[in-house]
Amino acid sequence: MRRIGAHVGTDHPLEAARELGADVIQIFLSNPQSWKKPAERADAEILAASEIPIYVHSPYLINPVTSNNRVRIPSRKILQETCDAASAIAAAGVVVHGGQVTGDGDMSEAHSRWRKALEAVETDVPILIENTAGGDNAVVRRTDTIASLWEEIGDLGPGFVLDTCHSWAGGEPFEGLAERMMAATGRIDLIHCNNSRDPFHSRRDRHANLDDGEIPEALLATVLRETQAPIVLETPGGVDEHRADLAWVRAALDLD
């Protein structure tokens, strides 16, 4: 079964999934713009028993590869805390952005820092590293740097999330995209299916609905067909817009 769903609100995620007709969801367990530890959930046992897989997106502030230890160390801490909270709801994975090298650091330092971050986390929940849209020093933007990172950390078993808007904005050609990412990491565990409000190689992370963006729909559909990974939408709008995007995905995959 190819699971298709969306990022939904934190408060009542299973109700949101039923309203959308989603068979996989993604949620935040804390404020994505805060270092604050995720709170315990009263519905943790209900979420853990759900037949709908739940992915957790970690806070956007996490950057385990920066030279600034005032960010790098808290990044490791909140990643551990997010994994702990994700474990309490039996999450299918924790999604974390790849990070940016800062200051005078280089990619080799980023590789060792990612390795140290992964080695420091104790969890039974898979950590899934997501490609990002912009920045010359982004560690998980282009396939060549992604491949170099996985040479360093691949033995630790991290998963990979392919975000279509991020790939487009980051300047990755869509022809053969999934194949190149598979060659770089050996796996694609989840797809964030988003169109882009901006032109190719814009380096701007602004998501659009699937039939209303700069990524040609045929190219977007081809990427979805090149992998069997679950698909999560992170597109704008409410229930109606997300239902339309889910219908677009199912039509693209001939699942109607």
HELIX and SHEET records of a PDB file:
HELIX    1   1 PRO A   13  LEU A   20  1                                   8    
HELIX    2   2 ALA A   44  ALA A   48  1                                   5    
HELIX    3   3 ASN A   69  ALA A   88  1                                  20    
HELIX    4   4 MET A  107  ALA A  120  1                                  14    
HELIX    5   5 THR A  143  ILE A  153  1                                  11    
HELIX    6   6 GLY A  154  LEU A  156  5                                   3    
HELIX    7   7 THR A  164  ALA A  169  1                                   6    
HELIX    8   8 LEU A  177  THR A  185  1                                   9    
HELIX    9   9 GLU A  217  ARG A  225  1                                   9    
HELIX   10  10 VAL A  239  ALA A  252  1                                  14    
SHEET    1   A 9 ILE A   4  HIS A   7  0                                        
SHEET    2   A 9 ILE A  25  ILE A  27  1                                        
SHEET    3   A 9 ILE A  54  HIS A  57  1                                        
SHEET    4   A 9 GLY A  93  HIS A  97  1                                        
SHEET    5   A 9 ILE A 127  GLU A 130  1                                        
SHEET    6   A 9 GLY A 159  ASP A 163  1                                        
SHEET    7   A 9 LEU A 190  CYS A 193  1                                        
SHEET    8   A 9 ILE A 231  LEU A 233  1                                        
SHEET    9   A 9 ILE A   4  HIS A   7  1                                        
SHEET    1   B 2 ASN A 195  SER A 196  0                                        
SHEET    2   B 2 HIS A 207  ALA A 208 -1                                        
END                                                                             
